[in-house]
Amino acid sequence: MIEEHGSLSEKFVKKGIWLYIFSFIIGPIWYITKIIIAWELNVSDVWILYWVVSLITLASAYNDLWLTDSLNYFVPRYITEKRYDKVKSILTYALIAQMTTWITIAFFFFFWADYLANNYFNSIEAKNVLKIFAFFFLWINIFQIISTFFMVVQNTFLNKIIDFFRMSFILIFVLWVFMFDLSNIINFSYAWLFWLYIWIIISLFLFFKKYYIPYLKDEKILWDKKLFNEIFKYSLTIYIWVQAWTLLSQMDMQMIIYIKWSISAWYYTTYLSIIWIPFLLIWPIFGLLYPMFSQMHSMWELGKIKLVKSIFQKNFLVLSIAFSILFFVFADSLTNILFWSKFIPSWIILQFSILFLAFNFLLQMNWIILASIWKVKERLKIVFIAIVFNFFTNIIFINIFWAPWAALATWIWWILIWWLWEYHLWKDYNVHFDYKYIFKNIIVLWIIWYFLYTYLNPIFLNLSRVYWLLLFCFVSAIYFSIFAILNYTDFRFFVLEIKRLRK
C-alpha cells in the first residue's frame, strides 16, 4: 500500500516532485481567485467572506474528535504490520465520528445564521453566506478523510491532483461570476460549494479503485474495545491540543476585532494571506514528513528521523531568511499588486513579522516529530503556556500600538514554542546548527537586500500592476537562482538522486 524506496532521497524526490509541481500550480490559482474577489467586492464584504471561512475552519476542529488526524500516526504502523483490517477499522471509526458531529454543526450554522449574523458579524449579509457554508461543511468532511488518507499512504500524486481539481473548479466558477457581471458575496460563496460535489465524486472513485478494492474490500471491521481505546486515547489528546492550537492561532484576529474593531481586522486578514505565501513551499513536504516519521518510528529508525530533521532544519532556515528579505523589501508593492491599494496598510503589519519567519519554519519541524513519536502531551502543555503568554502580550501591544503589534506578539510565541519544543527533543533528536552555512547565506542575501532596497524598490513603486507583477516574478526567479547556486553543494544529493532516477 505504501511504495517502498531504496533510499530516503529517492523517496523525497519521487514523492516531493508531485507535491511541488501541483503546489506551484495551485498556489497561483488560489491567489488569482483571491485577487478577483478582492477587486470585485468592497473591503467589508471581503472581510465577511473570509471571516465566515475562518469560522467554518474553526468549527472543523470539533468535527471528528480528531480521529482523522490519527490516520497519520496509526495507518503507517498498521501498513507496516500488514494489518489492513485495522486500517479499514480506523477509517470506519473516523467516518462514524464525523457523521455524528458534522450534521449537528452544519445544522447549527444553518438555523442560527440570523443570530450569528446580527450578534457576531454585525452584518445581515453574513446570514446567507453562513447558510451556504453550512452545506459546504456538511460534505467537505468526506473529502478531507480521503485526502488525508492519500497523504498518509504517501501517494502525493492523488493527494495533489484532487486538490488541483478543487482549486481549478473554484477559479472557473469565480471567473464565470466575474465575466457575466454577477459579482457579489453570495455568488462567490457558492464557488466554494458548487464544485464540492465533483471533488467528492473524484476522490471516492480514486480511493475505491486504488485502495479499497485491492486492499480493504475483503477485510473485516474490528469492533475491538482495546483497539478503539488506543486510537481514541491518542485522538482525544490530539483533539485537546488542536483546540488549544486553534485558539492560539485565532487569538490575534479575535482580539484585534474586539479591541480595535473591524477595519484593523480587514487589514490583518490581508496580511495573513501574504505572509502564508512562503508556506506554500514547506507545507507540501511537511504534510509528507508526518506519515514518514510515523513509519520510521514504528520501525525504530530513529537515526533517520534525526538525519531528516538535520537536513530540513538547515535548508529551510536559510530559505526562510531568503523569503523574509524579499518580502520585507517589496512588502508595500506586494500588498498593492495582490489586494489593491485599499489594503496598503497591511504591508506595515507584514514588515513587522516577516523577518521572524524562520522560527515558524523551525517549530513546524518539531511539531511533526513530537506528533509522530507520540509526545502529544508535551505539545499540549507548551501551547497552553503560549496561549497565556500571547493573550497578555496582545492586550498590551494592540491597545498601545495598533494591529502591527499583534504580529509582534505572534512572532514572540513562535520563538517561545520553538525553543520549548526543542528542549523536549534535545536528548534524542538534537541537531546542531551549521553556523558557517547560515552565516554564508546571510552575508550574500543581505548584500542582495541592499541592492534591491536601494535601486530596485523605487522603480517598482512607479510601475503599473501588470509590469510590476512581471518584473517581480523575474527578479524573484533570479534571486532564488542565486540562492540555489550558493547552496548547490548542500542540494547535491537530491540532484544526484534525480539524475539516477532518470537513468
C-alpha positions as CSV (number, residue, x, y, z in Angstrom):
1,M,0.0,0.0,0.0
2,I,3.0,2.3,0.7
3,E,5.5,2.2,-2.1
4,E,9.0,1.1,-1.0
5,H,12.1,3.0,-2.0
6,G,15.8,2.3,-1.9
7,S,16.8,5.5,-0.1
8,L,15.4,8.5,1.7
9,S,16.5,10.8,-1.0
10,E,14.8,8.6,-3.6
11,K,11.6,8.7,-1.6
12,F,11.7,12.5,-1.1
13,V,12.4,13.1,-4.8
14,K,9.6,10.7,-6.1
15,K,7.1,11.9,-3.5
16,G,8.1,15.5,-3.4
17,I,8.1,16.1,-7.1
18,W,4.3,15.8,-7.3
19,L,3.9,17.9,-4.1
20,Y,5.7,20.8,-5.7
21,I,4.6,20.6,-9.3
22,F,1.0,20.9,-8.2
23,S,1.7,23.3,-5.3
24,F,3.4,25.7,-7.7
25,I,0.3,25.5,-9.9
26,I,-2.3,25.5,-7.1
27,G,-0.7,28.4,-5.2
28,P,-1.1,31.0,-8.1
29,I,-4.6,29.7,-8.9
30,W,-5.6,30.4,-5.3
31,Y,-4.1,33.9,-5.3
32,I,-5.7,34.7,-8.7
33,T,-9.0,33.7,-7.2
34,K,-8.5,35.9,-4.1
35,I,-7.3,38.9,-6.3
36,I,-10.5,38.7,-8.4
37,I,-12.7,38.5,-5.2
38,A,-10.8,41.4,-3.6
39,W,-11.2,43.5,-6.8
40,E,-14.9,42.8,-7.2
41,L,-16.0,43.1,-3.6
42,N,-15.6,46.0,-1.2
43,V,-13.4,45.7,1.9
44,S,-16.2,44.8,4.3
45,D,-17.6,42.0,2.0
46,V,-14.1,40.5,1.6
47,W,-13.8,40.6,5.4
48,I,-17.2,38.9,5.9
49,L,-16.4,36.2,3.4
50,Y,-13.1,35.2,4.9
51,W,-14.3,35.6,8.4
52,V,-17.0,33.0,7.7
53,V,-14.4,30.8,6.1
54,S,-12.3,31.2,9.2
55,L,-15.3,30.4,11.4
56,I,-16.0,27.2,9.4
57,T,-12.3,26.3,9.7
58,L,-12.5,26.9,13.5
59,A,-15.6,24.6,13.7
60,S,-13.9,21.9,11.8
61,A,-11.6,21.4,14.7
62,Y,-14.6,20.0,16.6
63,N,-15.6,17.8,13.8
64,D,-14.4,14.2,14.5
65,L,-12.7,14.3,17.9
66,W,-9.6,14.4,15.7
67,L,-9.8,10.8,14.6
68,T,-9.0,11.9,11.1
69,D,-5.6,13.2,12.2
70,S,-4.9,9.9,13.9
71,L,-4.7,8.4,10.5
72,N,-1.2,10.0,10.2
73,Y,0.0,8.2,13.3
74,F,-1.7,4.8,13.1
75,V,-2.1,3.9,9.5
76,P,1.6,3.8,8.6
77,R,2.1,1.5,11.6
78,Y,-0.7,-0.8,10.6
79,I,0.5,-1.0,7.0
80,T,4.0,-1.9,8.2
81,E,2.4,-4.7,10.2
82,K,0.2,-5.7,7.2
83,R,-2.9,-5.2,9.3
84,Y,-5.3,-3.9,6.7
85,D,-8.2,-4.8,8.9
86,K,-7.0,-2.2,11.4
87,V,-6.7,0.3,8.5
88,K,-10.3,-0.3,7.5
89,S,-11.4,-0.1,11.1
90,I,-9.8,3.3,11.9
91,L,-11.3,4.7,8.6
92,T,-14.7,3.5,9.8
93,Y,-14.3,5.0,13.3
94,A,-13.3,8.3,11.7
95,L,-16.3,8.3,9.4
96,I,-18.8,7.4,12.2
97,A,-17.4,10.1,14.5
98,Q,-17.7,12.7,11.7
99,M,-21.3,11.7,10.9
100,T,-22.4,12.4,14.4
101,T,-20.8,15.8,14.6
102,W,-20.8,17.3,11.1
103,I,-24.6,17.2,10.8
104,T,-25.0,18.9,14.2
105,I,-22.5,21.6,13.4
106,A,-23.9,22.2,9.9
107,F,-27.5,22.5,11.2
108,F,-26.3,25.0,13.9
109,F,-24.8,27.2,11.2
110,F,-27.9,27.0,9.0
111,F,-30.6,27.5,11.6
112,W,-28.7,30.0,13.8
113,A,-27.4,32.1,10.8
114,D,-29.7,35.0,11.7
115,Y,-28.5,35.1,15.3
116,L,-24.8,34.9,14.3
117,A,-25.2,37.5,11.6
118,N,-26.8,40.0,13.9
119,N,-24.8,39.4,17.1
120,Y,-21.4,38.1,16.0
121,F,-20.8,39.5,12.5
122,N,-23.0,42.6,12.8
123,S,-23.9,42.2,9.2
124,I,-27.1,41.0,7.6
125,E,-25.0,39.8,4.5
126,A,-23.3,37.2,6.7
127,K,-26.6,35.3,7.2
128,N,-26.9,33.9,3.6
129,V,-23.1,33.3,3.5
130,L,-23.3,31.2,6.7
131,K,-26.2,29.1,5.2
132,I,-24.2,28.4,2.1
133,F,-21.2,27.3,4.1
134,A,-23.4,25.1,6.3
135,F,-23.9,22.9,3.3
136,F,-20.2,23.2,2.5
137,F,-19.3,22.0,5.9
138,L,-21.8,19.1,5.6
139,W,-19.9,17.5,2.7
140,I,-16.3,18.7,3.0
141,N,-15.6,16.1,5.7
142,I,-15.8,13.2,3.3
143,F,-13.3,14.9,1.0
144,Q,-10.9,15.6,3.9
145,I,-10.9,11.9,5.1
146,I,-10.0,10.7,1.6
147,S,-7.4,13.5,1.0
148,T,-5.8,12.8,4.4
149,F,-5.7,9.0,3.6
150,F,-3.9,9.7,0.3
151,M,-1.2,11.7,2.1
152,V,-0.9,9.1,4.9
153,V,-0.1,6.3,2.4
154,Q,2.3,8.8,0.9
155,N,0.5,8.9,-2.5
156,T,1.3,12.6,-3.1
157,F,0.1,12.4,-6.7
158,L,-3.5,11.5,-5.8
159,N,-3.5,13.9,-2.9
160,K,-2.5,16.9,-5.0
161,I,-4.4,16.0,-8.2
162,I,-7.7,16.2,-6.3
163,D,-6.5,19.5,-4.7
164,F,-5.7,20.8,-8.2
165,F,-9.2,19.9,-9.4
166,R,-10.7,21.6,-6.3
167,M,-8.8,24.9,-6.9
168,S,-9.3,24.9,-10.7
169,F,-13.1,24.5,-10.4
170,I,-13.3,27.3,-7.8
171,L,-11.4,29.5,-10.2
172,I,-13.6,28.6,-13.1
173,F,-16.7,29.4,-11.2
174,V,-15.2,32.7,-9.9
175,L,-14.3,33.7,-13.4
176,W,-17.8,32.8,-14.6
177,V,-19.3,35.1,-12.0
178,F,-16.8,37.8,-12.9
179,M,-17.2,37.7,-16.7
180,F,-21.1,37.7,-16.5
181,D,-21.1,40.6,-14.1
182,L,-22.7,38.6,-11.3
183,S,-20.1,39.5,-8.7
184,N,-21.5,39.6,-5.1
185,I,-20.6,37.9,-1.9
186,I,-23.4,35.3,-2.3
187,N,-22.3,34.1,-5.7
188,F,-18.6,34.0,-4.7
189,S,-19.7,31.9,-1.7
190,Y,-21.3,29.4,-4.0
191,A,-17.9,29.0,-5.6
192,W,-16.8,27.0,-2.5
193,L,-20.0,24.9,-2.6
194,F,-20.9,24.3,-6.2
195,W,-17.9,22.2,-7.2
196,L,-17.6,20.3,-3.8
197,Y,-19.8,17.5,-5.2
198,I,-17.4,17.0,-8.1
199,W,-14.4,16.8,-5.7
200,I,-16.2,14.1,-3.6
201,I,-17.1,12.0,-6.7
202,I,-13.5,12.2,-8.0
203,S,-12.0,11.5,-4.6
204,L,-14.2,8.5,-3.8
205,F,-13.6,7.0,-7.3
206,L,-9.8,7.2,-6.9
207,F,-10.0,5.8,-3.3
208,F,-12.1,2.8,-4.2
209,K,-10.1,1.9,-7.3
210,K,-6.6,2.4,-5.9
211,Y,-7.0,1.2,-2.2
212,Y,-10.4,-0.1,-1.1
213,I,-10.9,-2.8,-3.8
214,P,-7.3,-4.2,-3.8
215,Y,-6.6,-3.9,0.0
216,L,-9.6,-3.3,2.1
217,K,-12.7,-4.8,0.4
218,D,-12.4,-8.2,2.0
219,E,-11.1,-7.1,5.4
220,K,-13.4,-7.2,8.4
221,I,-14.1,-4.1,10.6
222,L,-12.8,-4.7,14.1
223,W,-15.2,-3.7,16.8
224,D,-12.4,-4.2,19.3
225,K,-12.5,-2.3,22.6
226,K,-8.8,-2.3,23.1
227,L,-8.1,-1.1,19.6
228,F,-10.7,1.6,19.8
229,N,-9.4,2.8,23.2
230,E,-5.9,3.0,21.9
231,I,-7.0,5.1,18.9
232,F,-9.4,7.2,20.9
233,K,-6.9,8.0,23.6
234,Y,-4.5,9.3,21.0
235,S,-7.2,11.2,19.2
236,L,-8.6,12.8,22.4
237,T,-5.2,14.1,23.3
238,I,-4.7,15.4,19.8
239,Y,-8.2,16.9,19.9
240,I,-7.5,18.9,23.1
241,W,-4.2,20.0,21.6
242,V,-5.9,21.2,18.4
243,Q,-8.4,23.2,20.3
244,A,-5.5,24.9,22.1
245,W,-3.6,25.5,18.9
246,T,-6.7,26.8,17.1
247,L,-7.3,29.2,20.0
248,L,-3.7,30.4,19.8
249,S,-3.8,30.8,16.0
250,Q,-7.1,32.7,16.1
251,M,-6.4,34.8,19.2
252,D,-4.7,37.7,17.4
253,M,-7.5,38.2,14.9
254,Q,-10.3,37.9,17.5
255,M,-8.6,40.3,19.9
256,I,-8.0,42.9,17.1
257,I,-11.7,42.7,16.3
258,Y,-12.7,43.1,19.9
259,I,-10.1,45.9,20.9
260,K,-9.8,47.8,17.6
261,W,-12.9,46.6,15.7
262,S,-13.4,45.7,12.1
263,I,-11.2,47.8,9.9
264,S,-8.0,46.7,11.6
265,A,-9.2,43.1,11.2
266,W,-9.6,43.6,7.5
267,Y,-6.0,44.7,7.1
268,Y,-4.8,41.9,9.4
269,T,-6.6,39.3,7.3
270,T,-4.8,40.6,4.1
271,Y,-1.5,40.5,5.9
272,L,-2.1,36.8,6.8
273,S,-2.9,36.0,3.2
274,I,0.5,37.4,2.1
275,I,2.7,36.0,4.9
276,W,1.5,32.5,4.2
277,I,2.9,32.6,0.7
278,P,6.3,31.2,1.8
279,F,4.4,28.3,3.5
280,L,3.3,27.1,0.1
281,L,6.8,25.8,-0.2
282,I,7.1,24.0,3.1
283,W,3.6,22.8,3.8
284,P,3.6,20.1,1.0
285,I,6.8,18.5,2.2
286,F,5.8,18.8,5.9
287,G,2.5,17.0,5.1
288,L,4.6,14.1,3.8
289,L,7.0,14.2,6.7
290,Y,4.3,13.4,9.3
291,P,3.4,9.9,8.0
292,M,7.0,9.2,7.0
293,F,8.3,10.0,10.6
294,S,5.5,7.8,12.0
295,Q,6.6,4.9,9.7
296,M,10.2,5.4,10.7
297,H,9.3,5.5,14.4
298,S,7.3,2.3,14.1
299,M,10.3,0.6,12.6
300,W,12.7,2.2,15.2
301,E,14.7,4.0,12.6
302,L,15.3,6.9,14.9
303,G,18.6,7.8,13.3
304,K,16.8,8.5,10.0
305,I,14.4,10.9,11.8
306,K,17.3,12.8,13.2
307,L,19.0,12.9,9.8
308,V,15.9,14.3,8.1
309,K,15.5,16.9,10.8
310,S,19.1,18.0,10.4
311,I,18.8,18.3,6.6
312,F,15.5,20.2,6.6
313,Q,16.2,22.4,9.6
314,K,19.4,23.6,7.9
315,N,17.9,24.3,4.5
316,F,14.5,25.6,5.5
317,L,16.2,28.0,7.9
318,V,18.2,29.8,5.2
319,L,15.2,29.5,2.8
320,S,13.1,31.3,5.3
321,I,15.7,34.0,5.6
322,A,15.7,34.4,1.8
323,F,11.9,34.8,1.8
324,S,12.0,37.3,4.7
325,I,14.4,39.6,2.9
326,L,12.5,39.5,-0.4
327,F,9.1,40.1,1.3
328,F,10.5,42.9,3.5
329,V,11.8,44.8,0.6
330,F,8.7,44.6,-1.5
331,A,6.0,44.5,1.2
332,D,4.2,47.6,0.2
333,S,4.2,46.8,-3.6
334,L,3.3,43.1,-2.9
335,T,0.2,44.2,-0.9
336,N,-0.9,46.5,-3.6
337,I,-0.4,44.1,-6.5
338,L,-2.2,41.2,-4.8
339,F,-5.0,43.0,-2.9
340,W,-5.2,46.5,-4.4
341,S,-4.4,49.9,-2.9
342,K,-7.3,49.8,-0.4
343,F,-5.3,47.2,1.6
344,I,-2.0,49.1,1.6
345,P,-1.9,49.4,5.5
346,S,-1.4,45.6,5.6
347,W,2.2,46.0,4.4
348,I,3.2,47.6,7.7
349,I,2.0,44.6,9.6
350,L,3.8,42.3,7.1
351,Q,7.2,44.0,7.7
352,F,6.7,43.7,11.4
353,S,6.8,39.9,11.4
354,I,8.3,38.6,8.2
355,L,11.9,38.7,9.4
356,F,11.0,36.2,12.1
357,L,9.5,33.6,9.7
358,A,12.4,31.3,10.4
359,F,11.1,30.4,13.8
360,N,7.8,29.3,12.4
361,F,9.6,27.0,9.9
362,L,11.6,25.5,12.8
363,L,8.7,24.9,15.1
364,Q,6.8,23.2,12.3
365,M,9.5,20.6,12.1
366,N,9.5,20.0,15.9
367,W,5.7,19.8,15.8
368,I,5.8,16.9,13.3
369,I,8.4,15.0,15.2
370,L,6.6,15.3,18.6
371,A,3.4,14.1,17.0
372,S,4.9,11.1,15.2
373,I,6.7,9.9,18.3
374,W,3.6,10.3,20.4
375,K,4.7,13.2,22.6
376,V,1.4,14.9,22.3
377,K,1.1,15.9,26.0
378,E,4.3,17.9,25.8
379,R,3.0,19.8,22.8
380,L,-0.2,20.5,24.6
381,K,1.4,21.9,27.8
382,I,3.6,24.2,25.7
383,V,0.8,25.5,23.6
384,F,-1.2,26.4,26.8
385,I,1.8,28.3,28.0
386,A,1.9,30.2,24.7
387,I,-1.8,31.0,24.9
388,V,-1.5,32.7,28.3
389,F,1.7,34.5,27.1
390,N,0.1,35.6,23.8
391,F,-3.1,36.8,25.5
392,F,-1.3,39.3,27.7
393,T,1.2,40.4,25.1
394,N,-1.7,41.1,22.7
395,I,-3.6,43.1,25.3
396,I,-0.5,45.3,25.9
397,F,0.6,45.6,22.3
398,I,-2.7,46.1,20.5
399,N,-4.0,48.6,23.0
400,I,-0.9,50.8,22.8
401,F,0.4,50.3,19.3
402,W,-2.4,49.1,17.0
403,A,-2.6,45.9,14.8
404,P,1.1,45.6,13.7
405,W,2.0,44.8,17.3
406,A,-0.4,41.8,17.2
407,A,2.1,40.4,14.6
408,L,4.9,41.2,17.1
409,A,3.0,39.1,19.8
410,T,2.7,36.3,17.2
411,W,6.4,36.0,16.4
412,I,7.3,36.1,20.1
413,W,5.2,33.0,20.7
414,W,6.8,31.4,17.6
415,I,10.1,31.7,19.3
416,L,8.8,30.5,22.6
417,I,7.1,27.4,21.2
418,W,10.1,26.5,19.0
419,W,12.5,26.7,22.0
420,L,10.3,24.8,24.4
421,W,9.6,22.0,21.8
422,E,13.4,21.9,21.0
423,Y,14.0,21.3,24.7
424,H,11.8,18.3,24.8
425,L,13.5,16.8,21.7
426,W,17.1,17.7,22.9
427,K,18.0,14.3,24.2
428,D,17.2,12.1,21.2
429,Y,16.7,14.5,18.3
430,N,19.1,17.3,19.0
431,V,20.9,18.6,15.9
432,H,23.4,21.4,15.8
433,F,23.1,24.4,13.5
434,D,25.6,24.7,10.7
435,Y,26.6,28.3,11.6
436,K,29.1,28.6,8.7
437,Y,26.4,27.7,6.3
438,I,23.9,30.1,7.8
439,F,26.4,32.9,8.1
440,K,27.4,32.5,4.4
441,N,23.8,32.8,3.3
442,I,23.0,35.8,5.5
443,I,26.0,37.7,4.1
444,V,25.2,37.1,0.5
445,L,21.4,37.6,0.9
446,W,21.8,40.9,2.8
447,I,24.1,42.2,0.1
448,I,21.3,41.4,-2.4
449,W,18.8,43.0,0.0
450,Y,20.8,46.3,0.0
451,F,20.8,46.3,-3.8
452,L,17.1,45.5,-4.1
453,Y,16.0,48.0,-1.5
454,T,18.3,50.9,-2.7
455,Y,18.0,50.5,-6.5
456,L,15.0,48.3,-7.5
457,N,12.3,49.1,-5.0
458,P,11.9,52.8,-6.1
459,I,11.5,51.6,-9.7
460,F,8.7,49.1,-8.6
461,L,6.7,51.9,-6.9
462,N,6.2,53.7,-10.2
463,L,5.2,50.7,-12.4
464,S,1.7,49.6,-13.4
465,R,0.3,46.5,-11.8
466,V,0.9,44.2,-14.8
467,Y,4.5,45.3,-15.3
468,W,5.1,45.1,-11.6
469,L,4.0,41.5,-11.4
470,L,6.1,40.5,-14.4
471,L,9.2,42.3,-13.1
472,F,8.7,40.8,-9.6
473,C,8.4,37.3,-11.0
474,F,11.6,37.9,-13.0
475,V,13.5,39.3,-10.0
476,S,12.3,36.5,-7.8
477,A,13.5,33.9,-10.3
478,I,17.0,35.5,-10.4
479,Y,17.0,35.9,-6.6
480,F,16.2,32.3,-5.9
481,S,18.5,31.0,-8.6
482,I,21.4,32.8,-6.9
483,F,20.2,31.2,-3.6
484,A,20.2,27.7,-5.3
485,I,23.7,28.2,-6.8
486,L,25.0,29.4,-3.5
487,N,23.8,26.2,-1.8
488,Y,24.3,23.8,-4.7
489,T,26.6,21.6,-2.7
490,D,24.0,21.0,0.0
491,F,21.3,20.2,-2.5
492,R,23.6,17.9,-4.5
493,F,22.4,14.6,-3.1
494,F,18.9,15.4,-4.2
495,V,20.2,16.4,-7.7
496,L,22.2,13.2,-7.9
497,E,19.1,11.2,-7.0
498,I,17.1,12.8,-9.7
499,K,19.8,12.0,-12.3
500,R,19.9,8.4,-11.1
501,L,16.2,8.0,-11.3
502,R,16.1,9.5,-14.8
503,K,18.7,6.9,-15.9
